[in-house]
Amino acid sequence: MNLVKMIGAGALVMVGGGLLAWTFDDRSVEATVAKTGDSVVAMDGADTEMARSQAAARTTFDAFWTRINADKTGLDAISIKVAVPHAGGAEHLWMTGCKSTNAQTFDCVVSNEAVDVPLKLGSRYSFERASISDWMYRQNGKIHGGYSIRALLPTLPAQQAQAMTAMLAPLPQ
């Protein structure tokens, strides 16, 4: 089975026996292990809900990119999730501080600790638009986008799923 590593974003979530804590500040979103355990969620490469979430994120990416480049007033945790390839598939990492002159190639700062790829937290990474698997920003305390977060909600315990759902803004139409 081809596994794809997914790192989500949110508040506090139990994953594989460990807790993930997400830090939101004015610059970034960062997932870190709060307690010993797995910091990634392994998904079957054919997971239909995750594949749908990635397709929806790509479809709405232009609106996201236009929004964050028009006026960042009141926005924080602006992030793009990117599939970084490795021998076993891809590891999906959140990136921040993204810059692009053509909305096709991007240069960003790695905002998650990588597990399967040789990228360091805080290092720069360049990629093509086709590698984007999600996007998000926070405004007025609500997460906009975050399609992969939504796809993972059914896998969470009910109380944690409710807490995450309360943090999510409606998806763009």
Secondary structure, DSSP 8 states (H G I E B T S, - for coil): --EEEE---SSEEEETTEEEEEEE-SS-EEEEESSSS--SEEEETT-HHHHHHHHHHHHTHHHHHHHHHH--TTEEEEEEEEEEEETTEEEEEEEEEEE-SSSSEEEEEE-B--SSSS--TT-EEEEEGGGEEEEEEEETTEEEE-HHHHHHGGGS-HHHHHHHHHHB-----
